[in-house]
C-alpha cells in the first residue's frame, strides 16, 4: 500500500485531541500550516492558541513565531491526503470513486492481489460478500495469504490472532451500526478500551480495503468506515411483502397447450411447408394457424413474450421437444408433420395433454441442474436468460430456486406482479443468500468455463428479477400455472394455481379443464352455438370442427371435411362425441351423433410406399430376373416384376453381375 501502511498508534493518540479543536484551527493546520518553516504569529489571522496548547504547534526560538511540531508532521500529512478527496460525501459510492481511491493509495500489485489475480478489485471489495468472507475466515493468515501482494516483503499485517479479532470487531461494528465513525465514536462502539490498542488492526483493515479512512466533509474530523456502497445496501429500507390486490378482470388458460393443439391438428391433416433447413413455417401457413388461435386479452400484453407472432413458434418448439411433430424432406422441400406420438397426444383429455408438457419440463429441470443447459436442444425448464449464473462453477437447480419464490404466492388471493418481484429480488434473492454462505457465484453467456467471478450484488438482484419475470411470462402464464388479474387501476396481479404448483413440484396432482361447462348448444343443423364465451371449449372443438366464428354465436360447424381431418390426426368418433358431451350443457342431437359416427365409419387407413417396376422383354428374361432377386421380387404379370425401393441398388448390382443390363429411363 502506498499511503496508509504505517504505524497508526501516533495518529490514534492525537485523534481524540484533534476532535476538541475549533474548526478554524483544523482548517489552518491542514491547509495553511507550513510544514517546513516557522510562521509569524502576526501574519496568522486565526487564533492558533488551541493548537499551541495541545502540542500540534510549538513556539520557535523567537516567541513571536510558531512552527509545526515535528512529531505531528505525519499526522498532518495523512490528514491532508484524506482531505483532498473525502470518501463519505453523498454519492461517493460509485465504482469509479472506488477505483480512484485504489489508484491513489494502492500499488498495481496490491490491487491485483485484492482481485485474487482474476477479477476486478473494485467489483470484489465493493460487495458485502468481501466483508462476509473476511468475517467467516477461521484463520486470518490463510485469508491474508490469498490477498497479499507478491511484492510485499514486510511481515504479515495480521500479526496475531488478537489483531485479527480486533479487525473483525471493527468491521462488525461498522456493518451493524453507523458508518463512518469518528475515532472517538468508534471507541464507544467497541465498548471502550485504549484506541491505540487497535492500531495494528486498523492498519491491516485499511491495507486490505476492509476499512476506509477519510475526513468528514464540513468539520474535518478523521473518520473510518466500510465502503459506503456496502453500508447503504446493508441498511437500505426493507421492501415490504406484496399485499393483496382486488382484481376486476382475470385470465387463466393454458393457451400454449391450445396453440399446440391447433398447430398439431393443422399439420396432422396436411403437412405444413417449412423454410430452408426447417427453421420456421412459411408466412401463409403460419397466418392460417394463427387465425385459429384464441386471442389473448389486450391487458395481458405486458406479461406476454416480446414481439408479435410469438405463439406459433412457441407452440412448434414445444411440440418438437415432446417429439409430437417432426420435419421431413420430400421432393427437396421441408415439411412439418405429426408423429405417431402427436396423434396419440391429440386424443387425450385437456388435463393429460397438459400433464405431458409439465412432466417434460420437470424432467428437463433435473437435466439442467446436472449439466449445462446449453448442451441440449429444445424447450428448457428455465427459458434462456443471459447471462447465466453459476454456483461454484455448476448450473443452479432452478426448480428449487423458483419453487421457493413462486411457492410464496397464495392461490386464493392476488399479489401485484411488480411488488412480488421486487420483494423476491431484494429480500429473498437465493443467489445473495448463497454468496453469504461463502459459495462462489459467477456469470457467463457461454458456460461455466467462461464465467466472470466479479458479478455485483446489484447485478444479482436485477438478474434474479429478470429470471422470475421470464419464467412467469414464458412458462407459468402460457401453461395456466397462475391466474392473472387486473385491478381497476390497471395493476397486474397473479395467484398460483394447482397447475403451477405441479410444475414447481409442490404437489403431485392437479385439476384442469374438467369443471368448465359453457352455454354451448349443438344444433340439428350441425352448427355449434356459444351462448357465452369459453376459450377452453373452443380449443377442444377445434380438433374436429371447422371454425366459422369466435366467442359468442355460431363458432363452429360439423362437416365431413372436418371429420376426415380429425381422423387423419388420430381422433375417433367416440373422442369427438365425448368432447362435445363434456362441454355442452345440453345433449347431442341424435341425427348429429349418427352422422358423426357415419362419417368416421367411412374413413379408412392405407399405407403408401414406393416401389420399382422391372419390365422384361419376354418371359424367359423375367424368370432369370426373379431367380436373381429371390423372394424380394414379386411377379405382377408375365413380364413385369416389382422390387421395393430400399432393395433397388443391391438388386441392380446383382443383375449386372449376372449379365443382365439395366436401363433406367430419365435417370
Buried (B, 14 or more C-beta within 10 A) or exposed (E): BEBBBBEBBBBBBBBEEBBEBEEEBBBBBBEEBEEEEBBEBEEBEBEBEBBBEBEBBBEBEEEEBBBBBEEBEBBBEBBBBBBEBBBBBEEBBEEEBBBBBBEEBBBEEBBBBBBEEEBBBBBBBBBBBBBBBBBEBEEBBEBBEEBBBEEBEEEBBBBEEEBBEBBBBBBBBBBEEEBBBBBBBBBEBBEEEEBBBBBBBBBBBBBBBBBBBBBBBEEBBBBBBBBBBBBEBBEEEEBEEBEEBEBEEEBBBBBBBBBBBBBBBBBBBEBBBBEEEBEBBEEEBBEBBBEBBBEBEEBBEEBBBEEEEBBBBBBBBBBBBBBBBBBEEEEEEBBBBBBEBBBEBBBEBBBEBBBBBBEBBBEBBEBBBEEBBBEEEEBBBBBEBEBBBBBEEEBBBBBEBBBEBBEBBEEEBBBBBBBBBBBBBBEBBBBBEBBEEEBBBBBBEEBBEEBBBBBBBEBBBEBBBBBBBBBBBBBBBBBBBBBBBBBEEEBBBBBBBBBBBBBBBEEEEBEBBEEBEBBBBBBEEBBBBBEEBBBBBBBBBBBBBBBEBBEEEBBBBBBBEBBBBBBBBBBBBEBBBBBBEBBBEEEBBEEBBEBBBEBBEEBEEEEEEEEBEBEBEEEEBBEBBBEBBEEBBBEEEEBEBBBBEEBBEEBBEBBEEEEBEEEEEEE
